[in-house]
Amino acid sequence: MELSFDRNSMECWEESFSQTLRKEDSQDSVVPDTMPDIGGLVCCTGTPLIRGKDVTEGRVRLEANIPAKAVYTPEEGGGLYVLEVNLPLYVSFEDTGIAADSVCVAEIELAALEARTLNPRKISVRAETVFRVRCFTPAQIQSVGAPAGETEGIHLLERVGAVTPLCAVTEKTFVLTDEFQLGAEQPDMARILSQSILPQVEEIRCVGGKLVVKGNVRSCLTYASAEGEGGSLRLETGFSQVVDAGELPEESHAVVSLLVSGAYFEPGPDGRGGTAEIHMVLQAMVYGKTGVTSVVDAYSARYPLELEREPLETGGIQTELSLRESFHETVPAPQSVGEILGAQLRPGLPAVEEGTVALPVTADIFYETTEGELCSVRRDFIWHLTQGLEPGQSLEVTAVALSEPALSPAAGGIELRVSAEVRAFLRQTQETERITGLRYDEDAAPDLSELPSLVLLRASNRDDLWTLAKENCSTVAAISEANGLDSLGAVWEKLILIPKCV
């Protein structure tokens, strides 16, 4: 015969596809007739903008672009000019784990962006971009518990284990607008030479079925006045967004990533300020702690049992933690450094190996030489932040934040000081087994007539009432009644009476 277990299901999501792809693109551009010939390139900057995500059966297609700004000085000298070059980006991921009803979470990292002169009227811009895509499909977590009522002669041990499944995957678009003013000591703003946008999440709270996400978007602009004097401006725009995530468990945690889909900065008519408009895509993955009932052991003194087992991973998010480190670097500069105008720091996609997070960071630093020329220097770093782990523990990065950099001239270059914070989930998991099926033969009962009807023993440190009952053809209820006990816990060093129950 077969014993039917009680089964209950909970809707969730499971990761069915994950891949990181590095892609190189280039675009040539001709200098317009209204602009002078290129004498020398100063810098090339840009921010990847997401334009679309298309999920079909077996395929995810991302569309993005990089509106690059190449700054150059003309052959005859006399000021700075900006050549705008748009790089369209298209990338596809194909896999059987991608379904038409999958939800896709995407991240984009600009690993490299550079321009070179082909001739005085033409340049080529090359970008190296890293795309990371994770796809999630609907799934279920199933509880397998003992049936209600008596199970004649069959004894089942239930446990409730904590798990932290992915309960919701959602996204929201929003627009930030801001106004900025230049300080009295800063030159007027006539033309924006470069811009970078760094969105950062500061706080996430789960309230009912809502996510409250707070953060800021840090923008860095370098510009030139009508007289050709260089300047820089750092703008920080805060935001608070409420995202509907549906019904969530009481204890929930969220991972939020931000993509930029549009950025527009316009100097005002008087050159002393301007406006900013930034379009954002907020992607959220919400994990909720819940309990899963499992039958972990079974025995019978009446019948031999045939058990079906399957692996079960319990545990999940144990806590949220923050890893902080300060970094001090010297960035070599090819020319003598006069005034430092500013820096644009871009964190890349972090890699996690056991308890170490490897965080790639690209720094673009803009400065004037001692002769008054505008220059830039770029440097790539890999910074490591470490957290001690115990067996079964792992880290999942949820957010990266960089402080405002401190810059100062140094021998042979520029001294850079900055703090990095990596927020992460600390996960604790444990592999166990549960019983999902049970069969027995009523006509194959063993002969237990020679077993003693009563056993007296001193329990060892490995014993509890369940193991004593299983090993001596008894039941937990019978042992508890015979010894006046009311707990399923340890009975170490106690003299225990065990009556046979067949």
WOCOR-V124297 format. One record per helix or strand of 3 or more residues. SS is the DSSP state (hx for helix, st for strand). FROM is the first residue (numbers start at 0). TO is the last residue. If there is no record, write none. Layout:
SS,FROM,TO ; SS,FROM,TO
This chain:
st,5,29 ; st,37,44 ; st,47,55 ; st,58,73 ; st,80,93 ; st,102,118 ; st,121,144 ; st,154,180 ; st,190,206 ; st,209,223 ; st,229,243 ; st,251,266 ; st,272,298 ; st,304,331 ; st,336,346 ; st,350,352 ; st,355,368 ; st,373,385 ; st,392,401 ; st,405,409 ; st,412,439 ; st,453,457 ; hx,464,470 ; hx,475,482 ; st,494,498
